[in-house]
Amino acid sequence: MSNGPRRLLPPTSALHCFAAAARHGSFSRAGEEVGLTQSAVSRQIAHLEDWLQTLLFVRHGRRVTLSAEGRDYAEAIMPALERIRRATARALERRPERELSIATLPSFGMRWLAPRLPRLTERHPDLIVNFLARSDEFDFADENFDAAIHFGLPDWPHVTHDLLFREEAIPVTAPALLAEHAIQTPADLAKLPLLVQSSRRNAWTQWFERAGVPVAVPAVGPSFEHFLMLAQAAAAGAGVALIPSFLIEPELRSGALACPFALPISSEHAYYLVYPPDRIANPLFLHFRDWIVHEAAGSDSSPLVRPGSPGNG
C-alpha cells in the first residue's frame, strides 16, 4: 500500500502543540494547555517546521508570533482539528440505542413540545428523546443531534424539511392596561409601549398595516430575545406585545393576558422538523418524526380573544 497520503499528515502531537501555541502566542501557555513543558512544545514546533520546511513562528526572545506562513497554516488546520475533536466526542458518547437527541427553539420546546410528550411516551414507551435548547442553525456533521426544530424558510442546508405549522402572532397585554387606556380601536394601541421580540422588530409595522392604521414607523419600546420573556413583560403591564398565540395559551385562558383585537399576522415563515436525510432509515427516528408531524397536524394556532375585549365585537 502506498504511503503517499501519510506523507501529507504531520504527527498529531506536533499539530496539537502548534494549534495551542498559535492560539496563545506563547509556548509556555501552550504547554499548560497540552500538558507538556515549554521546551517540549518548542521541540514539537521545531519538528513540525522541519517536517514542513517552513518557518511557522518568529521568535522574539521568550515571545513568539506567527509568521505569515504560520498564520495561513493555522487558519487552514484549526477548523479541521476542531471537527476531529467533535467527531471523537460523539464517538465516545455511545448514546444508548433507544435514545434520540433533538435541538429545539426554547419557547417552542417549553410551550408546544413539553405538554405533548406524555402522548409520545404513551405511543412509544421505550423511546427516550432528549431535548436541548438551540436557537441558531448548525451543521449536523459537527453536532450530535438527530433533528432540530427550525423556524423560518425551508432553507437549512443539506437537510430534509418537514413542515409542522405556521404561526399567527396576535397583540396581547395585561387586561388592566387595556382598561386604563380605554383601548377601543387598533390605532389606540400606538399610544401604549410596543414591546418587541428582538429578531422581529418590524412586526408592529406589519400589524398596523394589517389593521389599516396609517402608522409609518411605530415607536417600539424594549425588546426581548425569547417570547416567554416578552409575554411576562406584557402580563406585568409593561406594554403590548405581538406573540404567536400557541405560545401563550395558558396566559390567555387564565386572563393574565388579553387580546384586544383578533387581527393576527403571519408570514411565509413556518416551523419545520429538519434532519439529515439518512436519519429516516432509523426506525426509532421515524417513530418520532411521524408522531410530531401528526401532533402538528392537530395543532390549533387560532387566536383567542378574551370575552369583553374590543376584538370580540
N, C-alpha and C positions, 0 to 999 in steps of 0.2 A: 504494500500500500504506500502511495506517495506521501511524503511528509510535507508537501508543499503548503497546505493550509496551516499546518502547525507553525511553520516558519513565520507566519504573519500574526501569531498570537504571542505577545510577550508574557513573561511569567506574571501570574496574577498577583503575587506578593509585591512585585515591583509596581504594578499598576495601582494597587491599593495604597501603597505609600505615596506614589505620585499624586493621586487624586486628593489625599488628605493634605499633602504639602501645598497643592495648588489652592485648596480652599482656605488654608490658614496663612499662607505666605510665610511659613516657619517650619523647619524640620523638627524642632523640639516639640511644638504643639502637635504636629502630625504624629510624632512618636507617642504622645499621650493618647491620641485617638486610636492608634492601631496596636498599642501595647508593645512598642519597641523603643530602644534608646535612640537618641538623636543621631549617634554615629551609625547605628544600624539602618535608620531611614536614609541617611546620606549615602551609605553603600548601595542600598536598593535603587536610589535615584541614579547614582553613577552607573550602576549596572544597566538600567533602562536606557540611559543616554548612550552608553556604549552599544547596546543592542540596536538602537535606532540610528546610531551615528548622527545624533542631533543634540545640541545643547538645549536643555529644557528650562534650566534656571540660570539666572545671572546672580552670582554670589557677591554680596556686599558685606564682608566681614561675617557676622553671625546672621545677617538678614539675607533673605533670598527673594527674588521676584521672578515671575515667569518671563521667559524670552518670548519673542513673537511666535516662534515655532511651538514653544511650550503652551502658550495661550491657545493656539489653534488646536493642538492635540488634546488639551484638557476639554475644550468645548465639544470636541467630537466624541471622546470616550466616556465622559462622566454621565451623560444620559443613559448610555448602554450599561454602565456599571450599576446605575440605579435600577434599571429594568431587571438586571440579573438578581439584585437583592430582593426585589418584589416577587419575582418568579420563585425564588428559593423559599421565601417566606410562605408563599401559597402552598408550595410542595410540602413544606414541613407541617403546615396546619393539619393536613389529613382530616378534613371535615368528615364527620360521620355520613354514611351513605344516604340516610334519610333526611338530611338537612339541606335547606336552600338558604341563600343569602340574598336579600332584596334591598336595594337602596331606594329610599322614599323621601319625597319632599316632607319636611317636618309637619306642617299643618295638615297635609293630606293624610299622613300616617296617623296623626292623633285623632282626627275627626272623621275620616272616612274608612280607613283600613282597620284601626283598632276595634271599633264597635262591631265589625263584621267577622272578626277572627273566630268567635265561637262556632260560626257556621262552617268555616273551613275545617276546624278541628272535628266537628261532628261528621263531616263528609269523609275526611281523611285523618283519622285519629293517630296514625303512625307517622304522619308528615310533620316535621318541625321546620318552621320558617322563621329565620332571624331577620329582623328589620333594622336597618341602620339609616340614620338621617343624613341625606346628602342633598345639597341644593344646586350643585353645579354639575355639568356634564363631565364625563371622564372616559378614559379609554379602557374598555373591558379587558384588553390584553394586559393592563397594568393593575387591575383590581380583582379581588376575589368575590365578585358579585355574579349571580346568575341572571339578574334582571334589575331594572330600575323603573321608577315612576318618573315620567318626563312630562312637563307642561310646556307647550309651545307648538311649533310646526313639526311635521314628521321629517326632521332634518338631522337627527343624531346620526353621525357617520357609522357605517358598517354594522347596523343593527336592524332587526325587524321591529316594526311599529304596529302594535295592536291598539286601535282606538278604544278608549274607555268611555269618555263622555266629554262634552263641552260644558263650560260653566256659565252661569248668569250672575253677574255682580249687581247687588242692589244697595240703595242708600239706607244706612241704619244709624241710629243714635239712641241715646237714653230717652225714654218717654218724658221725663221731667224737662229735658231741654226743649223738646217739641212744644210742650205746653207753655213753657216760659216765654218762648219767642213767637207763639201763635203762628206756627207754620201752616199755611193754607195752600200755597201753590209751589210748584218746583222752583220758581225764581226766588222764593223766600229762603231756600237752603243756602244761597250765596251769601246770606247775612251771617251764617254760622261758620266757625272754623272748619275748614275742609281738610280732613286727615287723609293721608295717602299711604299706600304701600310703596316702598322705595323703588321698586322696579316698574311701577305703573303710574308714573307722575302725570301722565296725560289722561288718566281715566275720567277725571271730573270734566274735562273739556268734552270728551265723548258723551258723558251722561247729559250735560246741559244741551248739547246738540240733539240728542235723542228726545229730550223733553221740550225742544223748541224754544229754549230760553237763550236770548242773544247775549251770552257771556263769552267774550272773545278769549280771554285768558283768565280763568278763575284764580283767585289769590289763595293758593293752597297753604296749609299750615304744616304741622310736624309730620314727618314720615317715619314709618316703621318697617323693619325688614320682614317680619313674619305677620301673617294675617291675624293670628290669635292675639298678638300684642296689640295690633290695630283694633281688634274687637274689644279688648279690655279697656283701651283708652276711650273708645266710643261709649261703652257702657258706663264709664265713670263720668261721662258728661263733658269730655274734652272737646267734642265736636261731632261731626257727622262723617261717616266713612263709607266707601264703596267696597263691599266684601262679597265674595261668592256665597250664595245663600246656603249651599250644602255644608259650608264650614261653620255656620253659626246657628244651626237648627236648635240646639239646646237653649241658647240665649233668646231666640225668637219665641220659642214655646213658653219659656218661663216669664217673658216680659222684660228681661234685662235689657234687651234691645228691641226697638220698634222700627218698622219700615214705613216711612210716611207716604211713599208713592211706589206703586207696583210698576216701575219703569226699569226693568233690568237692561243691562248692556252685556253684549257678548262680542266675541271676535272669532277669527279663524283659528285661534289657538285652542288647544284641547289637551286633555290628559291622555297619555299613552303608556302602555306597558312596553318597554323596549328591552331587547335581549339579543345576543349574538345568535345567528340563525341555527347554529349547531345545538343550542340548548333544547330545541324542540324534540330532539331524539331521546332526551331523558324523560322516562315515563313520570317521574315524580314532578319534574318541572311542568310537564304537560297537564298534570292534575291541577297544579296551582294556576297555570295560565287559563285553563278552562273555567276554574272557579271564579277568578277575578273578572274575567270577561262577562260571565253570567251575572255576577253581582252588579257590575256596571250597567248591564242592560236593564236591570230593575231599579236603578237609581232614580230618585226624584229630585231634580235640582230646581224645581219651580219655586219662585219667591213666595215667602209667607208674609202677609200683611196683618199686623195686629188689629183686632177689632177696634173700631172707633177712630182709626188713624185716617188722615186725609185721603190716602190712596184707596181706601175701601169704598169711596163713593157714598 
